[in-house]
Amino acid sequence: MSRLDNKVALVTGSSRGIGAAIARLFAENGAKVAVHGRDVTALSAVRETIERSRGRAIQVLADMTKFDEIEAMRHQIERELGPVEILVANAGGSYSPPGPLEATTEEGWHASVEGNLTATFLTIKSILPGMKERKAGNIITISSSAGRRPHPRSPIPYAAAKAGIEILTQDLAAQVGPYGNPRELHRPGNDSHGPQQGAHPRNATTGPDRCTPDSTTRNARGYCTRGSLFASDEARWITGIVLDVAGGATMV
Ligand SMILES: NC(=O)c1ccc[n+]([C@@H]2O[C@H](COP(=O)([O-])OP(=O)(O)OC[C@H]3O[C@@H](n4cnc5c(N)ncnc54)[C@H](OP(=O)(O)O)[C@@H]3O)[C@@H](O)[C@H]2O)c1
């Protein structure tokens, strides 16, 4: 049995880059993967790579800033693979060059906020109700060190959007935890804290499989290796955390 055997996973923005690496790794671990993007040629290439390795994948299209397209994509996945059990809301990027705030265009601002924060919100808005109904599911969002660490040359719209994704993720974990997670963490040293403390993100990262910036690297493999753990049932107590994969550059 692999860690993700027969789980249905949607990895948004998996036509290339980090998302494609996550999709391939999930498939290697037994998941049935919906490979998502807008570039049909790139999507086909990722799907075919997975199928050549005897993995199961379908390709789906949607602009993640458009809720009706996301809903249509979800229905397609449900028809062809089943309900989404693992969501990696990875689609995004920086759509405005770094520079002084006053030189940032309104278009650049909207593109980065829509393409990252709004896209993540709309994706979760579509997938979450089914997970709540089934009382099971796993959602991983993708931020950036830009959203964690201020820098004078930071692309501000992108940094602000990614910081927004972090609090969205943590508020979401606080909202939906009771639907899927055990209510109390029984582990030496934590028993006295009670249910609320036990569910706190920082406590949830103190196990033997703890990820630190020293134990992983800022590359797709690092995201993916940990991603397969976080997407699995083994990680159901790891909730609402922000994990820096930045080689020690960001340690908040
Ligand atoms: N690369 C890094 O060093 C780094 C560092 C920190 C955080 N990140 C974050 O990690 C994630 C992936 O980054 P990456 O470097 O792998 O990006 P990438 O190579 O540019 O790929 C971006 C992916 O997202 C999809 N996408 C973007 N906007 C979309 C939209 N509106 N609708 C549908 N699909 C959309 C693209 O699909 P199509 O091309 O098919 O349209 C593509 O599959 C992003 O959220 C990024 O902000 C990256």
The ligand as a Tripos MOL2 file, in Angstrom:
@<TRIPOS>MOLECULE
LIG
   48    52     1     0     0
SMALL
NO_CHARGES

@<TRIPOS>ATOM
      1 N1          8.9250   28.8170   -8.2470 N.am      1 LIG1
      2 C1          9.2330   29.2970   -7.0560 C.2       1 LIG1
      3 O1         10.4090   29.4990   -6.7110 O.2       1 LIG1
      4 C2          8.1350   29.5800   -6.0590 C.ar      1 LIG1
      5 C3          8.4830   30.0670   -4.8060 C.ar      1 LIG1
      6 C4          7.4940   30.2980   -3.8740 C.ar      1 LIG1
      7 C5          6.1630   30.0480   -4.1910 C.ar      1 LIG1
      8 N2          5.8480   29.6040   -5.4360 N.ar      1 LIG1
      9 C6          4.4210   29.3460   -5.7140 C.3       1 LIG1
     10 O2          4.2910   28.0060   -6.1310 O.3       1 LIG1
     11 C7          3.2280   27.8960   -7.0750 C.3       1 LIG1
     12 C8          3.7500   27.2630   -8.3560 C.3       1 LIG1
     13 O3          4.8390   28.0160   -8.8300 O.3       1 LIG1
     14 P1          5.6460   27.6020  -10.1420 P.3       1 LIG1
     15 O4          6.9240   28.3320  -10.1170 O.co2     1 LIG1
     16 O5          5.6440   26.1160  -10.3110 O.co2     1 LIG1
     17 O6          4.6980   28.2680  -11.2620 O.3       1 LIG1
     18 P2          4.6950   28.1000  -12.8320 P.3       1 LIG1
     19 O7          5.7570   27.2020  -13.3320 O.co2     1 LIG1
     20 O8          4.6030   29.4900  -13.3850 O.co2     1 LIG1
     21 O9          3.2790   27.3560  -13.0750 O.3       1 LIG1
     22 C9          2.0990   27.9780  -12.6770 C.3       1 LIG1
     23 C10         0.9700   27.0160  -12.8460 C.3       1 LIG1
     24 O10        -0.2320   27.6350  -12.4150 O.3       1 LIG1
     25 C11        -1.1830   27.6240  -13.4730 C.3       1 LIG1
     26 N3         -1.9650   28.8480  -13.3760 N.ar      1 LIG1
     27 C12        -1.5440   30.0870  -13.0340 C.ar      1 LIG1
     28 N4         -2.5640   30.9370  -13.0190 N.ar      1 LIG1
     29 C13        -3.6740   30.2280  -13.3730 C.ar      1 LIG1
     30 C14        -5.0450   30.5500  -13.5490 C.ar      1 LIG1
     31 N5         -5.5200   31.7910  -13.3750 N.pl3     1 LIG1
     32 N6         -5.8790   29.5720  -13.9090 N.ar      1 LIG1
     33 C15        -5.4420   28.3220  -14.1180 C.ar      1 LIG1
     34 N7         -4.1520   27.9480  -13.9700 N.ar      1 LIG1
     35 C16        -3.2930   28.9060  -13.6110 C.ar      1 LIG1
     36 C17        -0.3730   27.5040  -14.7430 C.3       1 LIG1
     37 O11        -1.1860   26.9050  -15.7350 O.3       1 LIG1
     38 P3         -1.0010   27.1470  -17.3120 P.3       1 LIG1
     39 O12         0.4200   27.5110  -17.5600 O.co2     1 LIG1
     40 O13        -1.3710   25.8200  -17.9330 O.co2     1 LIG1
     41 O14        -1.9470   28.2170  -17.6470 O.co2     1 LIG1
     42 C18         0.7630   26.5900  -14.2900 C.3       1 LIG1
     43 O15         0.3500   25.2530  -14.3150 O.3       1 LIG1
     44 C19         2.6880   29.3090   -7.2840 C.3       1 LIG1
     45 O16         1.5740   29.5120   -6.4450 O.3       1 LIG1
     46 C20         3.8630   30.1890   -6.8590 C.3       1 LIG1
     47 O17         3.4470   31.4620   -6.4330 O.3       1 LIG1
     48 C21         6.8030   29.3700   -6.3700 C.ar      1 LIG1
@<TRIPOS>BOND
     1     1     2 1
     2     2     3 2
     3     2     4 1
     4     4     5 ar
     5     4    48 ar
     6     5     6 ar
     7     6     7 ar
     8     7     8 ar
     9     8     9 1
    10     8    48 ar
    11     9    10 1
    12     9    46 1
    13    10    11 1
    14    11    12 1
    15    11    44 1
    16    12    13 1
    17    13    14 1
    18    14    15 2
    19    14    16 1
    20    14    17 1
    21    17    18 1
    22    18    19 2
    23    18    20 1
    24    18    21 1
    25    21    22 1
    26    22    23 1
    27    23    24 1
    28    23    42 1
    29    24    25 1
    30    25    26 1
    31    25    36 1
    32    26    27 ar
    33    26    35 ar
    34    27    28 ar
    35    28    29 ar
    36    29    30 ar
    37    29    35 ar
    38    30    31 1
    39    30    32 ar
    40    32    33 ar
    41    33    34 ar
    42    34    35 ar
    43    36    37 1
    44    36    42 1
    45    37    38 1
    46    38    39 2
    47    38    40 1
    48    38    41 1
    49    42    43 1
    50    44    45 1
    51    44    46 1
    52    46    47 1
@<TRIPOS>SUBSTRUCTURE
     1 LIG1         1 GROUP 0 **** ****
